[in-house]
């Protein structure tokens, strides 16, 4: 009797830990080898499911680090079907490693277009999409060769950054020089920067979706409460909501053609994307901001799954393997959005639990990201600053914003944060206020 042979399980090298991609691996019986960077491992928020092979590496963005780990584990000669990453810093690395391993992944040059903001904007401008003009600063530590700002107002940012970190509006040459001095004194690792022409748009929109064989299969539009740069500058909690294709079809009629043209220009063939652009309500126009060939951060996955029944982690995995996702799009009525819950400078002792927050009206999902005992710094340095994130549903944007406000007040009232930076006397005063029935004074022996 002939023995039946089964197809081997697909083997995928995954750079970084994305719990939704790993969930999809289990669902589709894909064998995953996960390169887990030291920083993410130390942070300890997302974990690798049991049974998956883990490679501990210094940085998932380093081909040398990942390739060395593969050979140390005896996997250097394995035939991988794909290399996948949701890590912004590892996009080019995924393409480079895939070429060496003979596996599928994003093309390295395409990945560069999604990473380098100056190349990206040049590419979309060439196909007629409005985008800011850009000027490259080869070394932000030395701007002595710049004798005038190229634009009346500009945005200074790392040429391949993320999360609005180290991003500043610059209005004078002296301000640029002051920032250069600051970054040089801080010995920043990122030194190649871009000066972008400031885009004075009223709203910052987002598009998150799926591409297969060069065509957009799915696109979920939405908007930030304020542009990300304004959110960081004003130290406000970021929030984001999804547009409804039925009740806000005008947004899709305006936005989808821009999304499709931009992705064609940038050359994405398969996978997921996160795009941002600026909407001028007075003119009714969109200006391209930037685009990543990965799932968006914050609660983008949860928003899209809650609103549209679409699993971006699954689409990212299948796209890496060259498979067409089988979408079952179900548009949920009402408004779905997410917001950050912030803290105050000091040491976090406790905050409300996810279970307690899910009991509040409209709260559907909670992720507490800051651990007790952690030090909360003053100010907001990027769009990653928060204690927790919540996903909320409501019948309208106005109702959602009311729930956001109520939730932030409720959360803040229940935070227990010890002040930092002051003398021990101030900590003792805080201690007496929090535990008034306990006596910790230095008593006489008798």
C-alpha positions in Angstrom: 0.0 0.0 0.0 1.3 3.5 -0.9 1.8 5.7 2.1 0.3 9.1 1.9 2.7 12.0 2.3 1.6 15.2 3.8 2.7 18.7 2.8 5.4 20.1 5.0 4.4 22.9 7.2 5.4 26.3 5.9 8.5 27.7 7.7 8.7 31.4 8.4 11.4 33.5 10.0 9.7 36.3 12.0 11.7 39.3 13.1 10.3 40.6 16.3 7.3 39.6 18.4 3.8 40.5 16.9 1.2 38.6 18.9 -1.3 38.7 16.1 1.1 37.4 13.5 2.0 34.6 15.9 -1.6 33.9 16.5 -2.1 33.5 12.8 0.9 31.1 12.6 -0.9 28.8 15.1 -4.2 29.2 13.2 -2.7 28.3 9.8 -0.3 25.6 11.1 2.8 27.6 10.1 6.1 26.8 11.8 7.6 30.0 13.2 11.2 30.8 14.1 11.0 34.0 16.1 14.0 36.4 16.4 13.4 38.2 19.7 15.4 41.3 20.2 17.0 42.2 23.6 15.0 45.4 24.0 11.6 43.8 23.4 12.5 40.8 25.5 13.5 43.1 28.4 10.2 45.0 28.0 8.3 41.8 28.4 4.9 42.9 27.1 4.5 40.5 24.2 5.5 36.9 24.6 6.2 34.1 22.2 3.7 31.1 22.5 5.0 27.8 23.7 6.3 25.5 21.0 7.7 28.1 18.8 11.5 28.3 18.2 13.0 31.5 19.7 16.3 33.1 18.7 17.5 35.6 21.2 19.3 38.4 19.3 20.7 41.8 20.2 18.7 43.5 17.5 16.2 42.2 15.0 17.2 45.0 12.6 20.8 43.6 12.3 21.3 40.9 9.6 24.5 39.8 11.3 22.8 39.3 14.6 19.9 37.3 13.1 22.0 35.3 10.7 24.5 34.4 13.5 21.6 33.3 15.7 20.2 31.1 12.9 23.6 29.3 12.5 24.1 28.9 16.3 20.7 27.2 16.5 21.6 24.9 13.6 19.0 26.5 11.3 21.3 28.3 8.9 20.7 25.7 6.2 17.0 25.3 6.7 14.7 26.3 3.7 12.5 29.1 4.9 9.4 29.9 2.9 9.2 33.6 4.1 10.7 36.3 6.3 8.1 38.5 8.0 8.4 41.5 10.3 6.0 44.0 11.8 9.0 45.9 13.2 9.6 49.3 11.4 13.3 49.1 12.1 13.7 45.6 10.6 11.8 46.0 7.3 15.0 46.3 5.1 16.6 43.5 7.2 13.7 41.2 6.3 14.3 41.8 2.6 18.1 41.3 2.8 17.8 38.1 4.8 15.1 36.7 2.6 17.4 37.1 -0.5 20.1 35.2 1.3 17.8 32.5 2.5 15.9 32.1 -0.8 12.7 33.0 0.9 9.8 35.4 0.1 9.7 38.9 1.8 9.4 42.5 0.8 12.1 43.5 -1.7 14.9 45.4 0.1 14.7 48.4 -2.3 10.9 48.6 -1.8 11.5 48.4 1.9 13.9 51.4 1.7 11.2 53.4 0.0 8.9 52.8 2.9 11.7 53.6 5.5 13.4 56.7 4.0 10.9 59.5 4.2 12.7 61.7 1.5 12.7 58.9 -1.1 9.1 58.1 -0.2 7.8 61.6 -0.7 9.8 62.0 -3.9 8.3 58.9 -5.3 4.7 59.9 -4.6 5.2 63.4 -5.9 6.4 61.9 -9.2 3.0 60.4 -9.7 1.2 63.7 -9.0 0.2 63.2 -5.3 0.8 66.3 -3.2 3.5 65.8 -0.6 5.9 68.0 1.3 9.2 68.9 -0.3 12.2 67.6 1.7 15.9 68.4 2.2 18.4 65.8 3.6 20.7 66.7 6.5 23.5 64.2 6.3 24.6 64.8 9.9 22.4 66.6 12.4 25.4 67.0 14.7 26.9 69.4 12.2 24.7 71.9 10.4 27.4 74.5 9.8 27.0 74.2 6.1 23.3 75.3 6.2 23.1 79.1 6.0 19.3 79.4 5.5 16.1 77.3 6.1 14.9 75.9 2.8 11.3 76.5 3.8 9.5 79.2 5.8 8.4 76.5 8.3 9.9 73.0 8.4 9.6 69.8 10.3 12.9 68.3 11.4 12.8 64.5 11.8 15.0 61.4 11.5 15.1 60.3 7.9 13.9 56.8 8.8 12.3 57.2 12.2 9.0 56.1 13.8 6.4 57.2 16.3 7.1 61.0 15.8 10.2 60.7 18.0 12.8 63.5 17.7 10.3 65.4 15.5 10.2 69.2 15.8 8.7 72.2 13.9 11.5 74.5 13.0 11.0 78.2 12.1 14.5 79.7 12.2 18.1 78.8 11.4 19.0 79.5 15.0 16.4 76.9 16.2 17.9 74.4 13.8 21.4 75.1 15.2 20.2 74.8 18.8 18.7 71.4 18.0 21.9 70.4 16.4 23.8 71.4 19.5 21.3 69.5 21.7 21.5 66.3 19.6 25.3 66.4 19.5 25.5 66.9 23.2 23.2 63.9 23.7 25.3 61.8 21.2 22.2 60.7 19.4 22.6 57.5 17.4 20.4 58.8 14.6 22.2 61.5 12.7 20.8 61.6 9.1 17.7 63.8 9.3 15.2 65.4 6.9 13.9 68.9 6.9 10.3 68.7 5.5 8.2 71.6 4.3 5.5 72.1 6.9 2.1 71.0 5.8 -0.7 73.1 7.3 -3.5 70.5 7.2 -6.4 70.6 9.5 -6.7 66.9 10.2 -4.3 63.9 10.1 -5.9 60.9 8.5 -4.8 57.3 8.5 -5.3 54.3 6.1 -4.6 50.8 7.2 -5.1 47.9 4.9 -4.1 44.9 2.8 -2.3 44.5 -0.5 -2.2 41.3 -2.6 -0.4 41.0 -5.9 0.0 44.7 -6.1 -3.7 45.6 -5.6 -5.4 47.0 -2.5 -7.8 44.4 -1.2 -9.0 46.3 1.9 -8.6 49.8 3.3 -9.8 51.2 6.6 -9.7 55.0 6.9 -9.7 57.0 10.0 -8.4 60.1 11.7 -6.3 61.2 14.7 -7.9 63.6 17.2 -5.0 66.0 16.5 -2.0 65.6 14.2 0.6 63.4 15.8 3.1 66.2 16.0 0.6 68.5 17.8 -0.2 65.6 20.2 3.4 65.2 21.2 4.2 69.0 21.4 1.2 69.6 23.6 1.7 66.4 25.7 -1.9 65.2 25.0 -3.2 61.7 24.9 -3.4 60.4 21.4 -6.7 59.1 20.1 -7.8 57.6 16.8 -11.1 56.5 15.3 -12.3 54.8 12.2 -14.4 56.3 9.4 -17.6 54.3 8.6 -17.7 53.3 4.9 -21.5 53.6 4.9 -22.2 56.8 6.8 -18.9 58.5 5.9 -18.5 57.3 2.3 -17.3 60.7 1.2 -14.0 60.1 3.1 -13.5 56.8 1.3 -14.3 58.4 -2.1 -11.6 61.0 -1.4 -9.0 58.8 0.3 -9.0 55.4 -1.4 -7.8 56.7 -4.8 -4.8 58.5 -3.1 -4.0 55.3 -1.1 -4.0 53.1 -4.3 -1.9 55.5 -6.3 0.7 56.0 -3.5 1.1 52.3 -2.9 1.5 51.7 -6.6 4.2 54.3 -6.7 6.0 52.8 -3.7 5.8 49.3 -5.1 4.2 47.3 -2.3 3.2 43.9 -3.7 1.9 41.9 -0.8 1.2 42.5 2.9 -0.2 45.3 5.1 0.3 49.0 5.2 -0.2 52.0 7.5 -0.5 55.4 5.7 -0.9 58.9 7.0 -2.0 62.0 5.2 -3.3 65.5 5.9 -6.9 66.6 5.1 -7.7 70.2 4.3 -11.4 70.5 4.9 -11.6 74.0 3.3 -10.0 72.8 0.0 -11.3 69.2 0.2 -7.8 67.9 -0.5 -5.4 65.3 0.9 -1.6 65.7 1.1 0.5 62.6 1.5 2.3 62.3 4.9 4.1 59.0 5.1 3.5 55.2 4.7 4.9 52.1 6.4 4.8 48.5 4.9 3.6 47.1 8.2 0.7 47.2 10.6 0.1 50.5 12.4 0.9 50.8 16.1 -1.3 52.0 18.9 -4.6 49.9 18.7 -4.8 49.8 15.0 -5.1 46.0 14.8 -7.9 46.0 17.4 -9.8 48.9 15.8 -9.8 47.3 12.4 -10.8 43.9 13.7 -13.6 45.4 15.9 -14.9 47.6 13.1 -14.4 45.5 10.0 -13.8 41.9 11.2 -10.4 42.0 9.4 -7.3 40.4 11.1 -4.2 42.4 10.0 -1.8 40.0 11.6 -3.2 37.1 9.5 -3.0 39.2 6.4 0.7 40.1 7.2 1.6 36.5 7.5 -0.3 35.3 4.5 1.1 38.2 2.4 4.6 37.1 3.4 3.8 33.6 2.2 2.3 34.8 -1.1 -1.2 33.6 -0.1 -4.3 35.7 -0.8 -6.2 36.4 2.5 -9.7 35.2 2.6 -11.5 38.3 4.0 -14.9 38.2 5.5 -15.5 42.0 5.9 -18.3 42.8 8.2 -18.8 46.5 8.8 -20.0 47.2 12.4 -22.3 50.2 12.9 -21.3 53.0 15.2 -18.0 54.5 16.1 -14.9 52.5 17.1 -11.8 54.3 18.4 -8.8 54.0 20.7 -7.1 56.4 23.1 -4.1 56.5 25.4 -4.3 56.7 29.2 -1.5 58.9 30.4 0.1 59.3 33.8 2.1 61.8 35.8 5.9 62.0 36.4 6.9 59.7 39.2 7.0 56.0 40.2 3.9 54.0 39.2 2.6 52.0 42.3 -0.7 50.9 40.8 -3.4 51.6 38.3 -6.9 50.2 37.5 -6.8 46.6 36.1 -8.0 45.8 32.6 -10.8 43.8 34.1 -12.0 46.8 36.0 -11.8 49.1 33.0 -13.7 46.6 30.8 -16.7 47.0 33.1 -17.0 50.7 32.1 -19.5 51.7 29.4 -18.3 51.1 25.9 -14.8 49.8 26.8 -14.1 46.7 24.7 -10.4 46.1 25.0 -7.6 47.3 27.4 -3.9 47.0 27.2 -1.9 48.1 30.3 1.7 48.6 29.1 3.5 50.2 32.0 4.6 48.0 34.9 4.3 48.8 38.5 7.6 50.2 39.8 8.4 51.9 36.5 9.5 55.5 36.3 7.2 57.8 34.4 9.3 60.6 32.8 8.1 64.2 32.5 6.9 65.3 29.0 5.9 63.3 25.9 8.8 62.4 23.6 6.9 60.3 21.1 3.5 58.9 20.3 4.4 55.8 22.3 4.1 57.6 25.7 1.3 56.1 27.8 0.4 53.8 30.7 -2.4 52.0 28.9 -4.6 52.0 25.8 -8.3 51.4 25.5 -10.6 50.5 22.7 -14.1 52.1 22.9 -17.3 51.8 21.0 -20.1 54.4 20.9 -23.0 55.5 18.7 -21.1 58.6 17.4 -17.8 60.4 17.5 -19.3 62.8 20.0 -20.4 60.0 22.4 -17.0 58.3 22.0 -15.1 61.5 22.9 -17.3 61.9 26.0 -16.4 58.3 27.0 -12.8 59.1 26.4 -12.9 62.1 28.7 -14.8 60.2 31.4 -12.5 57.3 31.2 -9.4 59.5 31.5 -10.7 61.2 34.6 -11.8 57.9 36.2 -8.4 56.3 35.4 -6.4 59.3 36.7 -8.3 59.4 40.0 -7.3 55.8 40.6 -3.6 56.1 39.7 -1.1 55.7 42.6 2.1 57.5 41.6 4.9 58.5 43.9 6.5 61.8 43.1 10.1 61.7 41.9 12.9 64.2 41.7 12.3 65.9 45.1 13.8 65.4 48.6 12.8 62.5 50.8 10.7 64.9 52.9 8.2 65.2 50.0 8.0 61.4 49.6 7.3 61.2 53.4 4.5 63.7 53.0 3.0 61.8 50.0 3.3 58.6 52.1 1.3 60.2 55.0 -1.3 61.4 52.5 -1.8 57.9 51.0 -1.6 55.9 54.2 -2.9 58.3 56.9 -3.7 55.5 59.4 -0.1 54.2 59.4 2.5 55.9 61.5 6.0 55.8 60.1 7.5 58.7 62.1 10.8 58.2 63.9 9.7 57.5 67.5 11.5 57.8 70.8 12.7 54.6 72.2 10.2 54.8 75.1 
